[in-house]
Amino acid sequence: MSAKTKVMAGMIIGSSLGGYLPSLWGDSLFSYSGLILSTIGGLLGIYIGYKLSQ
């Protein structure tokens, strides 16, 4: 698996999990907390994918 694929997979998985997290406490997936956590999850996923590719 190439480095680009790992980074993209990390971004997709991280942003999906981060966006879904607010639904655990009753917020919408499209609320402000959902958007912020989706961004944080995506960035964290990119970082983890990058570290795994090295």
C-alpha positions as a Markdown table, in Angstrom:
| # | Residue | x | y | z |
|---|---|---|---|---|
| 1 | Met | 0.0 | 0.0 | 0.0 |
| 2 | Ser | 1.4 | 3.4 | -1.0 |
| 3 | Ala | 1.9 | 6.3 | 1.4 |
| 4 | Lys | -0.8 | 8.3 | -0.5 |
| 5 | Thr | -3.3 | 5.6 | 0.0 |
| 6 | Lys | -2.6 | 5.3 | 3.8 |
| 7 | Val | -2.9 | 9.1 | 4.2 |
| 8 | Met | -6.2 | 9.2 | 2.3 |
| 9 | Ala | -7.6 | 6.2 | 4.2 |
| 10 | Gly | -6.6 | 7.9 | 7.5 |
| 11 | Met | -8.3 | 11.1 | 6.4 |
| 12 | Ile | -11.5 | 9.3 | 5.4 |
| 13 | Ile | -11.7 | 7.1 | 8.5 |
| 14 | Gly | -10.8 | 9.9 | 10.9 |
| 15 | Ser | -13.2 | 12.5 | 9.5 |
| 16 | Ser | -16.0 | 9.9 | 9.5 |
| 17 | Leu | -15.5 | 8.9 | 13.1 |
| 18 | Gly | -15.1 | 12.5 | 14.2 |
| 19 | Gly | -18.2 | 13.5 | 12.4 |
| 20 | Tyr | -20.2 | 10.7 | 13.9 |
| 21 | Leu | -19.1 | 11.3 | 17.5 |
| 22 | Pro | -21.6 | 14.1 | 18.3 |
| 23 | Ser | -24.5 | 11.7 | 17.5 |
| 24 | Leu | -23.5 | 9.8 | 20.7 |
| 25 | Trp | -24.7 | 12.7 | 22.8 |
| 26 | Gly | -27.7 | 13.6 | 20.6 |
| 27 | Asp | -26.4 | 16.3 | 18.3 |
| 28 | Ser | -26.8 | 16.3 | 14.6 |
| 29 | Leu | -24.1 | 15.1 | 12.3 |
| 30 | Phe | -24.2 | 18.6 | 10.7 |
| 31 | Ser | -23.9 | 20.6 | 13.9 |
| 32 | Tyr | -21.0 | 22.8 | 14.7 |
| 33 | Ser | -19.5 | 20.2 | 16.9 |
| 34 | Gly | -19.9 | 17.7 | 14.2 |
| 35 | Leu | -18.0 | 19.9 | 11.7 |
| 36 | Ile | -15.3 | 20.7 | 14.2 |
| 37 | Leu | -14.8 | 17.1 | 15.3 |
| 38 | Ser | -14.8 | 15.9 | 11.7 |
| 39 | Thr | -12.0 | 18.4 | 10.9 |
| 40 | Ile | -10.0 | 17.3 | 13.9 |
| 41 | Gly | -10.5 | 13.6 | 13.1 |
| 42 | Gly | -9.5 | 14.2 | 9.5 |
| 43 | Leu | -6.3 | 16.0 | 10.5 |
| 44 | Leu | -5.5 | 13.3 | 13.1 |
| 45 | Gly | -6.2 | 10.6 | 10.5 |
| 46 | Ile | -3.8 | 12.3 | 8.1 |
| 47 | Tyr | -1.1 | 12.5 | 10.7 |
| 48 | Ile | -1.5 | 8.8 | 11.7 |
| 49 | Gly | -1.6 | 7.7 | 8.0 |
| 50 | Tyr | 1.6 | 9.7 | 7.4 |
| 51 | Lys | 3.4 | 8.1 | 10.4 |
| 52 | Leu | 2.3 | 4.6 | 9.4 |
| 53 | Ser | 3.7 | 5.2 | 5.9 |
| 54 | Gln | 7.2 | 6.0 | 7.1 |
